[in-house]
């Protein structure tokens, strides 16, 4: 293990809380409700009591309870598949935006758990994960969904740890990470799963992020207690020296190949060369950075607590910080027409390239 954990006593907070912080501050089981110090919503929103996942069934068989307004529901993450955008959120809510239509179509999957992350492959495979170990899979670009069978989840994740990150490689292999060091993989489109223990049986830091380098296709993790690790294939991992003992909540790779790791207390670190030293980048905020994306024009954007956004136009060497919204921000995506959508506790909001609000559709 690397360093000491940032696990502080929980304080009361907003009804919609973030599991990334919740699991970082408590050794309680993820199946218990946890309030958090920061009102960040990686939406993992409150961690609820344990319960078995529903048996696999197509989402198309589930009737809409009522129309879901995307500017009023809380969302955790985005994924792009072709021209469409998938957003996942609280209590099984899925939203899908087709650039051709310009409207979000919403549905509620058969679960009351909160989604935390989603990933997509260009051939239409989409995987969404969340609380209590739930995994939903779509093979038609997010139109219809099936839950991974409850017995399968029980076998690979008996404690129903929260799943916090998901990624799909070019060969459609699925990798999932989460609380207390859990790492899962499937090589057959989610039909069967196995659990990996890349850091040994005693490793229990929360694995908040999972990133594939678009240039080298290698993988790396930035996680709790300053944990940094890399892998050539996603299966065999080695821990890396870390410049920070606090929690990292995410990492990304810039267009020029630099690594950016970000997390608690406004901390941002940049590594320009593999095995090189990490540079701590100063920013005028202590807000936690919860997510990050690289835009098509190369700008690096970090999103965080208290509605804060950090933007870099020089490959992550320096960042300017601004308050974009009152609520906490959880993710960002860019559509083919240049619109920027941001998710958070406030729902989904559209911005232009200068981050001026366009409202919601």
C-alpha positions as CSV (number, residue, x, y, z in Angstrom):
1,X,0.0,0.0,0.0
2,X,1.1,3.6,-0.6
3,X,0.8,6.2,2.1
4,X,-2.1,6.8,4.4
5,X,-5.8,6.9,3.4
6,X,-7.9,10.1,3.4
7,X,-10.8,8.6,5.3
8,X,-12.3,11.1,7.7
9,X,-15.5,10.9,9.8
10,X,-18.5,11.6,7.6
11,X,-20.5,14.8,8.1
12,X,-24.1,15.3,7.1
13,X,-24.6,16.7,3.6
14,X,-26.8,16.9,0.6
15,X,-29.3,14.0,0.1
16,X,-27.5,13.2,-3.2
17,X,-23.9,12.4,-2.3
18,X,-20.9,11.0,-4.0
19,X,-19.7,7.5,-3.4
20,X,-16.2,8.3,-4.5
21,X,-15.9,10.5,-1.5
22,X,-18.1,8.4,0.7
23,X,-16.0,5.3,0.3
24,X,-12.9,7.3,0.7
25,X,-13.9,8.6,4.2
26,X,-15.4,5.5,5.8
27,X,-14.5,1.8,6.3
28,X,-18.2,1.0,6.6
29,X,-19.6,-1.4,4.1
30,X,-20.6,0.3,0.8
31,X,-24.0,-1.1,1.3
32,X,-24.7,1.3,4.3
33,X,-25.7,4.9,3.8
34,X,-22.7,7.2,4.0
35,X,-22.8,11.0,4.1
36,X,-19.8,12.8,2.8
37,X,-17.7,15.9,3.6
38,X,-17.8,17.3,0.1
39,X,-21.1,17.8,-1.9
40,X,-19.5,16.4,-5.0
41,X,-21.7,14.2,-7.0
42,X,-19.8,11.7,-8.9
43,X,-23.0,10.8,-8.2
44,X,-22.6,7.9,-6.8
45,X,-25.0,9.8,-4.5
46,X,-25.8,8.0,-1.3
47,X,-24.8,4.4,-0.7
48,X,-28.0,2.5,0.1
49,X,-28.7,-0.8,1.9
50,X,-27.8,-4.0,0.3
51,X,-30.1,-5.8,-2.0
52,X,-29.9,-8.3,-4.8
53,X,-29.8,-7.0,-8.4
54,X,-32.8,-7.8,-10.5
55,X,-32.6,-10.8,-12.8
56,X,-31.4,-9.9,-16.3
57,X,-34.1,-8.5,-18.4
58,X,-34.2,-6.1,-21.4
59,X,-34.7,-2.4,-20.5
60,X,-37.2,-2.3,-23.3
61,X,-39.6,-4.3,-21.1
62,X,-39.6,-1.7,-18.4
63,X,-42.2,1.0,-18.8
64,X,-41.4,4.6,-18.1
65,X,-42.8,5.8,-14.8
66,X,-42.9,9.4,-16.0
67,X,-40.8,11.6,-18.3
68,X,-37.5,12.3,-16.7
69,X,-36.3,15.9,-17.1
70,X,-32.5,15.8,-17.7
71,X,-32.0,19.2,-16.1
72,X,-33.6,18.0,-12.8
73,X,-32.2,14.5,-12.3
74,X,-28.6,13.9,-11.1
75,X,-26.2,12.3,-13.5
76,X,-22.7,10.8,-12.9
77,X,-21.0,10.1,-16.2
78,X,-21.0,10.2,-20.0
79,X,-19.9,7.8,-22.8
80,X,-19.9,8.4,-26.5
81,X,-20.9,5.7,-29.0
82,X,-20.9,6.8,-32.7
83,X,-22.9,10.0,-32.9
84,X,-24.8,9.3,-29.7
85,X,-24.1,10.2,-26.1
86,X,-25.1,8.1,-23.1
87,X,-25.5,9.6,-19.6
88,X,-26.0,7.5,-16.5
89,X,-27.4,8.8,-13.2
90,X,-29.4,8.2,-10.0
91,X,-31.8,5.4,-9.4
92,X,-31.2,3.6,-12.7
93,X,-31.7,6.6,-14.9
94,X,-30.2,6.4,-18.4
95,X,-30.3,9.2,-20.9
96,X,-29.4,9.0,-24.6
97,X,-28.7,11.9,-26.9
98,X,-28.7,11.5,-30.7
99,X,-26.9,14.4,-32.4
100,X,-29.3,14.0,-35.3
101,X,-32.3,14.6,-33.1
102,X,-30.9,17.0,-30.5
103,X,-33.1,15.6,-27.8
104,X,-32.4,13.4,-24.8
105,X,-34.4,10.2,-24.6
106,X,-34.6,8.8,-21.0
107,X,-35.5,5.5,-19.4
108,X,-35.3,4.1,-15.9
109,X,-33.7,0.6,-15.7
110,X,-35.0,-2.0,-13.3
111,X,-32.9,-0.9,-10.3
112,X,-33.1,1.7,-7.5
113,X,-29.3,1.9,-7.3
114,X,-27.2,4.8,-8.6
115,X,-25.0,4.5,-11.6
116,X,-21.4,5.7,-11.2
117,X,-19.7,5.2,-14.5
118,X,-20.3,4.2,-18.1
119,X,-18.0,3.2,-21.1
120,X,-18.7,2.5,-24.7
121,X,-17.1,0.8,-27.7
122,X,-17.5,2.0,-31.3
123,X,-19.3,-1.3,-32.3
124,X,-22.3,-0.5,-29.9
125,X,-21.2,-2.2,-26.7
126,X,-22.0,0.0,-23.7
127,X,-21.4,-1.0,-20.0
128,X,-22.8,1.0,-17.0
129,X,-21.8,0.2,-13.4
130,X,-22.8,1.4,-10.0
131,X,-23.7,0.8,-6.4
132,X,-24.0,-2.6,-4.9
133,X,-21.9,-4.1,-7.7
134,X,-24.6,-3.6,-10.4
135,X,-23.6,-4.0,-14.0
136,X,-25.8,-3.3,-17.0
137,X,-24.9,-4.0,-20.6
138,X,-26.2,-2.8,-23.9
139,X,-25.1,-4.2,-27.3
140,X,-27.1,-1.7,-29.4
141,X,-25.5,1.6,-28.5
142,X,-27.5,2.2,-25.3
143,X,-31.0,1.6,-26.6
144,X,-31.8,-1.7,-24.8
145,X,-30.1,-3.0,-21.6
146,X,-29.7,-6.2,-19.6
147,X,-28.5,-6.5,-16.0
148,X,-25.7,-9.0,-15.3
149,X,-27.4,-11.8,-13.4
150,X,-27.6,-11.5,-9.7
151,X,-25.9,-14.8,-9.1
152,X,-23.0,-13.8,-11.3
153,X,-22.6,-10.6,-9.3
154,X,-22.8,-12.5,-6.1
155,X,-20.0,-14.9,-7.2
156,X,-17.5,-12.2,-8.3
157,X,-18.4,-9.5,-5.8
158,X,-20.0,-11.2,-2.7
159,X,-19.8,-8.0,-0.6
160,X,-21.5,-6.0,-3.3
161,X,-18.8,-3.4,-3.3
162,X,-19.5,-0.2,-5.2
163,X,-18.1,-0.2,-8.8
164,X,-16.6,3.2,-9.6
165,X,-15.0,3.0,-13.0
166,X,-15.3,1.0,-16.3
167,X,-13.4,0.9,-19.5
168,X,-13.6,-1.2,-22.8
169,X,-10.5,-1.8,-24.9
170,X,-10.3,-2.1,-28.7
171,X,-11.0,-5.9,-28.5
172,X,-14.1,-5.3,-26.4
173,X,-12.6,-6.6,-23.2
174,X,-14.3,-5.0,-20.3
175,X,-12.5,-3.8,-17.1
176,X,-14.2,-2.5,-14.0
177,X,-12.7,-1.1,-10.8
178,X,-14.2,0.0,-7.5
179,X,-14.2,0.1,-3.7
180,X,-11.8,-1.8,-1.6
181,X,-9.5,-2.7,-4.5
182,X,-12.1,-4.6,-6.5
183,X,-11.2,-5.2,-10.2
184,X,-13.3,-7.3,-12.6
185,X,-12.9,-8.2,-16.2
186,X,-15.0,-9.9,-19.0
187,X,-13.7,-11.0,-22.3
188,X,-17.0,-12.2,-23.8
189,X,-19.2,-9.1,-23.8
190,X,-20.2,-9.5,-20.2
191,X,-21.4,-13.1,-20.4
192,X,-18.8,-14.3,-17.9
193,X,-16.7,-12.4,-15.4
194,X,-13.6,-13.0,-13.3
195,X,-12.1,-11.1,-10.4
196,X,-8.5,-9.8,-10.7
197,X,-6.3,-9.1,-7.7
198,X,-3.4,-7.2,-9.2
199,X,-2.1,-5.8,-6.0
200,X,-2.5,-8.8,-3.7
201,X,-5.2,-10.0,-1.3
202,X,-4.5,-7.3,1.3
203,X,-4.9,-4.3,-1.0
204,X,-8.1,-2.4,0.0
205,X,-7.7,1.1,-1.4
206,X,-10.5,2.4,-3.5
207,X,-9.8,2.3,-7.3
208,X,-11.6,5.4,-8.5
209,X,-10.3,5.6,-12.1
210,X,-9.2,3.4,-15.0
211,X,-7.6,5.1,-18.0
212,X,-6.2,3.8,-21.3
213,X,-3.5,5.8,-23.0
214,X,-4.8,6.5,-26.5
215,X,-1.2,6.5,-27.8
216,X,0.4,3.5,-26.2
217,X,-2.8,1.6,-25.4
218,X,-1.4,0.9,-22.0
219,X,-3.5,1.3,-18.8
220,X,-3.1,3.3,-15.7
221,X,-4.9,3.9,-12.4
222,X,-5.0,6.9,-10.1
223,X,-6.7,6.1,-6.9
224,X,-7.0,6.4,-3.1
225,X,-4.0,7.0,-0.8
226,X,-2.0,8.3,-3.7
227,X,-2.1,4.9,-5.5
228,X,-0.7,5.0,-9.0
229,X,-0.3,1.9,-11.1
230,X,0.1,0.9,-14.8
231,X,-0.4,-2.1,-17.0
232,X,0.5,-3.1,-20.5
233,X,-2.6,-5.3,-20.9
234,X,-5.0,-4.5,-18.1
235,X,-4.3,-7.8,-16.3
236,X,-0.8,-7.5,-14.9
237,X,-0.2,-4.3,-12.9
238,X,2.7,-2.7,-11.1
239,X,2.4,0.2,-8.6
240,X,4.3,3.4,-9.4
241,X,6.0,6.0,-7.2
242,X,3.5,8.6,-6.2
243,X,4.0,12.3,-5.5
244,X,1.0,12.5,-3.2
245,X,-0.4,10.5,-0.2
246,X,-4.0,11.9,-0.5
247,X,-6.6,10.4,-2.8
248,X,-6.6,10.8,-6.6
249,X,-10.1,10.7,-8.0
250,X,-9.1,10.5,-11.7
251,X,-6.4,10.6,-14.3
252,X,-6.2,11.3,-18.0
253,X,-3.6,11.4,-20.9
254,X,-3.2,14.6,-22.9
255,X,-3.0,14.7,-26.7
256,X,0.8,15.1,-26.3
257,X,1.0,12.1,-24.1
258,X,1.4,13.7,-20.6
259,X,-0.4,12.2,-17.7
260,X,-2.6,14.3,-15.4
261,X,-3.7,13.0,-12.0
262,X,-6.1,15.0,-9.9
263,X,-8.0,14.6,-6.7
264,X,-8.6,16.0,-3.2
265,X,-8.0,19.6,-2.0
266,X,-7.5,21.0,-5.6
267,X,-4.5,18.8,-6.2
268,X,-3.3,18.4,-9.8
269,X,-0.1,16.6,-10.9
270,X,1.4,16.4,-14.3
271,X,4.0,13.9,-15.6
272,X,5.4,14.8,-19.0
273,X,7.4,11.6,-19.6
274,X,6.9,8.0,-18.4
275,X,8.9,7.3,-15.2
276,X,9.6,11.1,-15.0
277,X,8.9,13.3,-12.0
278,X,5.5,14.6,-11.3
279,X,4.9,18.3,-11.2
280,X,2.4,19.7,-8.7
281,X,0.4,22.4,-10.5
282,X,-0.8,25.3,-8.4
283,X,-4.5,26.3,-8.6
284,X,-6.4,28.9,-6.5
285,X,-8.9,26.4,-5.0
286,X,-9.1,23.5,-2.6
287,X,-12.2,22.0,-4.3
288,X,-11.8,18.3,-5.1
289,X,-11.4,17.5,-8.8
290,X,-13.7,14.6,-9.6
291,X,-13.4,14.1,-13.4
292,X,-11.5,15.2,-16.4
293,X,-11.6,15.1,-20.2
294,X,-9.5,16.2,-23.2
295,X,-11.4,18.1,-25.8
296,X,-11.0,17.7,-29.5
297,X,-8.9,20.9,-29.7
298,X,-6.5,19.6,-27.1
299,X,-7.7,21.6,-24.1
300,X,-7.7,19.7,-20.8
301,X,-10.8,20.2,-18.6
302,X,-11.2,19.2,-15.0
303,X,-14.5,19.2,-13.2
304,X,-15.0,19.4,-9.5
305,X,-16.8,20.2,-6.3
306,X,-18.5,23.6,-5.8
307,X,-19.1,23.9,-9.5
308,X,-15.4,24.5,-10.2
309,X,-13.8,24.0,-13.6
310,X,-10.1,24.0,-14.4
311,X,-9.1,24.5,-18.1
312,X,-5.6,24.1,-19.7
313,X,-4.7,25.2,-23.2
314,X,-1.1,24.2,-23.0
315,X,-1.3,20.4,-22.7
316,X,-1.9,20.5,-19.0
317,X,1.1,22.6,-18.0
318,X,-1.0,25.4,-16.4
319,X,-4.7,25.7,-15.5
320,X,-7.1,28.6,-15.2
321,X,-10.0,28.0,-12.7
322,X,-13.5,29.3,-12.8
323,X,-16.8,28.7,-11.1
324,X,-19.2,27.4,-13.7
325,X,-22.2,26.5,-11.6
326,X,-23.5,26.3,-8.1
327,X,-23.7,22.5,-8.0
328,X,-20.9,19.9,-8.0
329,X,-19.8,18.7,-11.5
330,X,-19.3,15.1,-12.4
331,X,-18.3,14.6,-16.1
332,X,-18.1,16.3,-19.5
333,X,-18.6,15.2,-23.1
334,X,-18.3,16.9,-26.5
335,X,-20.7,16.2,-29.3
336,X,-19.9,16.1,-33.0
337,X,-21.5,19.6,-33.5
338,X,-19.1,21.1,-30.9
339,X,-21.6,21.4,-28.0
340,X,-20.2,20.6,-24.6
341,X,-22.5,18.8,-22.1
342,X,-21.7,18.7,-18.4
343,X,-23.3,16.5,-15.8
344,X,-23.8,17.0,-12.1
345,X,-26.2,17.3,-9.2
346,X,-28.2,19.8,-11.3
347,X,-28.7,17.4,-14.2
348,X,-27.3,17.8,-17.7
349,X,-26.4,21.3,-19.0
350,X,-25.2,22.4,-22.4
351,X,-22.4,24.9,-22.9
352,X,-20.6,26.3,-25.9
353,X,-16.8,26.0,-26.5
354,X,-16.2,29.0,-24.2
355,X,-18.3,27.4,-21.5
356,X,-21.2,29.8,-21.8
357,X,-24.4,28.1,-20.8
358,X,-26.9,27.0,-23.5
359,X,-29.4,25.5,-21.1
360,X,-30.8,22.0,-21.5
361,X,-32.7,20.2,-24.2
